[in-house]
Amino acid sequence: MWNQLDISGWKERRRGDISGVLGAVRDIIDLIERDGDLALLDLTKRFDRIELETPVIFPEEVEEAYEEVDERLVEALCEAEARITRFHELQKSRSLWLEEVEPGVTLGVRTRPLDRVGCYVPGGRAAYPSTVLMTAIPARVAGVPEICCCTPPPADSLTLVAMDIAGVTECYRVGGAQAIASMALGTETIRPVDKIVGPGNVYVTAAKMLLRDQVEIDFPAGPSEIGIIADMTADPSYIAADVLAQAEHDPHSASVLVTTDAGVAERVGSEIARMLASAPRREIIEQALSQSGYVIASSRSEAVRLMEAIAPEHLSLQVADPMALLSEVGHAGSIFVGPYTPVACGDYASGTNHVLPTAGYAKVHSGLDVQHFCTRSQVQILTEEGLSAIGDVVEALAEAEGLYGHAESVRVRRRG
C-alpha cells in the first residue's frame, strides 16, 4: 500500500481525461442555455433526486441555519474568517498609483474589482464551509460588490452560515455542471457572472473549461495532492499523518514523499499502517494510497528536481533546515515549512488560501488570491515635454512598421 512510486508521466496521470464526460456536459450546457431555470430544476431532480420550486436560498433560511449549527462551530468560522481576511488584506493593490519616470512622462496602474463573481462550493461526500471562506473572502476583500455562491442540494447548514460570514450576497442550491452553466450563461433566476472560482469534480471542471469563452475561471483543478520533502531528521508520524489527511479528501487524492533516507520512507509506511487501522475514512484513504508512495533521491538537489517535476498543490518541507530549502524549491500551490506546519492549518485557519492549482498546474498558475478578482489598467500621462522626449522613438518605430498614421498622431501634436 505504501510503495516506491514511479513519477514519470505524473502530470498526465493526475490531470486525467475529461473527454469521457464532455458530451454529457455539453448537453447540460445546451439545456441551461435553452431552458434556463426549467432545465436547472429538471437536472437537479435527475442528478440530485431533489425536487425544488426554486434554486434560491432565501435570507430566512440562512438565519434558521444559525440555529442548527453549534455555537462553537460558528465561533470557529468567525475566527477562521478573521485570519483569512487578514492575510488577503495584505495582498490588496492601491486603486491607483502613478510615478513620473522622466520629466513629462508619468506611468501607473489603476486596479478595479470585478463587478460580479460566482463561487462554486462542492457537496456530495462532505460539506465544505471552508471553501466558502476561501473563495468569497478574497473577492470581498478585492471589493467585488456581487458575490454569488452555488452549492449542491441539500445545502448544509454550516455551509449556509459560512456564506453569511464570508459576505456572499446571493446563495443558490444547485450543483455540478449545471451550476457552472447557470453562472456562466445566466437563467431567469441566476444572473451571469464575470468569473467563476472554486473546485469541483470532473463534470464541474469540464464545464468550466468548455465555458471559458463565456466566463473567466480561476484555473484547472482536480483531486487534492501533497508533496513532501523529508530527510533523516523528519518525524515519520508527522509525515504519515499528513499523508492520511490528504488521502481522506478523495479516492483520487495523492501523496508523494521524496526523501534522501530510505529508512524514513520505511518508518513512514509503518506509521501509515498503524494509523490507518483506526481511520474513520479508511475506505477512501486506501483508494488514495494506491496512487501514492515515496521516491528515494540520491541527494538534496535531486529531491528538489524531482519535486519540481511534480509541482504539487501542497508542498511540505520537513528537513533540518527548511528555510534554506524554501529558497531552493520552485513551483507549488502552497508551501508548508517545518515540522509544525501541517497542511490542515492552511486548509482552515492560518489565513492562506486552499483553492490551489493541482496536477502540475502550479508551474503556470497561482493559488486563489485577491488579484484573481481584479483587473488592472495601465495608465500613462504625457505633457508636451514628455511627448517631445519620446516622440522621435515613436515616429521611427511606427514608420518602420508601416503604420504612418501612428507616426502622424505624434507628429501633429509636436507641430502644434
Residue, then its C-alpha position, 0 to 999 in steps of 0.5 A: m500500500w505504501n510503495q516506491l512510486d514511479i513519477s514519470g508521466w505524473k502530470e498526465r496521470r493526475r490531470g486525467d481525461i475529461s473527454g469521457v464526460l464532455g458530451a454529457v456536459r455539453d448537453i447540460i450546457d445546451l439545456i441551461e442555455r435553452d431552458g434556463d431555470l426549467a432545465l436547472l430544476d429538471l437536472t437537479k431532480r435527475f442528478d440530485r433526486i431533489e425536487l425544488e420550486t426554486p434554486v434560491i436560498f432565501p435570507e430566512e433560511v440562512e438565519e434558521a441555519y444559525e440555529e442548527v449549527d453549534e455555537r462553537l462551530v460558528e465561533a470557529l468560522c468567525e475566527a477562521e474568517a478573521r485570519i483569512t481576511r487578514f492575510h488577503e488584506l495584505q495582498k490588496s493593490r492601491s486603486l491607483w498609483l502613478e510615478e513620473v519616470e522622466p520629466g513629462v512622462t508619468l506611468g501607473v496602474r489603476t486596479r478595479p474589482l470585478d463587478r460580479v463573481g460566482c463561487y462554486v462550493p462542492g457537496g456530495r461526500a462532505a460539506y465544505p464551509s471552508t471553501v466558502l471562506m476561501t473563495a468569497i473572502p478574497a473577492r470581498v476583500a478585492g471589493v467585488p460588490e456581487i458575490c454569488c455562491c452555488t452549492p449542491p442540494p441539500a445545502d448544509s447548514l454550516t455551509l449556509v452560515a459560512m456564506d453569511i460570514a464570508g459576505v456572499t450576497e446571493c446563495y443558490r442550491v444547485g450543483g455540478a455542471q449545471a451550476i457552472a452553466s447557470m453562472a456562466l450563461g445566466t437563467e431567469t433566476i441566476r444572473p451571469v457572472d464575470k468569473i467563476v472560482g472554486p473546485g469541483n469534480v470532473y463534470v464541474t471542471a469540464a464545464k468550466m473549461l468548455l465555458r471559458d469563452q463565456v466566463e473567466i475561471d480561476f484555473p484547472a483543478g482536480p483531486s487534492e495532492i501533497g508533496i513532501i520533502a523529508d530527510m533523516t531528521a523528519d518525524p515519520s508520524y508527522i509525515a504519515a499523518d499528513v499523508l492520511a489527511q490528504a488521502e481522506h479528501d478523495p479516492h483520487s487524492a495523492s501523496v508523494l514523499v521524496t526523501t534522501d533516507a530510505g529508512v524514513a520512507e520505511r518508518v513512514g509506511s509503518e506509521i501509515a499502517r498503524m494509523l490507518a487501522s483506526a481511520p474513520r475514512r479508511e475506505i477512501i484513504e486506501q483508494a488514495l494510497s494506491q496512487s501514492g508512495y515515496v521516491i528515494a533521491s540520491s541527494r538534496s538537489e535531486a529531491v528538489r528536481l524531482m519535486e519540481a517535476i511534480a509541482p504539487e498543490h501542497l508542498s511540505l518541507q520537513v528537513a533540518d533546515p527548511m528555510a534554506l530549502l524554501s529558497e531552493v524549491g520552485h513551483a507549488g500551490s502552497i508551501f508548508v515549512g517545518p515540522y509544525t506546519p501541517v497542511a490542515c492549518g492552511d486548509y482552515a485557519s492560518g489565513t492562506n488560501h486552499v483553492l490551489p492549482t493541482a496536477g502540475y498546474a502550479k508551474v503556470h498558475s497561482g493559488l486563489d488570491v485577491q488579484h484573481f478578482c481584479t483587473r488592472s489598467q495601465v495608465q500613462i500621462l504625457t505633457e508636451e515635454g514628455l511627448s517631445a522626449i519620446g516622440d522621435v522613438v515613436e515616429a521611427l518605430a511606427e514608420a518602420e512598421g508601416l503604420y504612418g498614421h501612428a507616426e502622424s498622431v505624434r507628429v501633429r501634436r509636436r507641430g502644434 
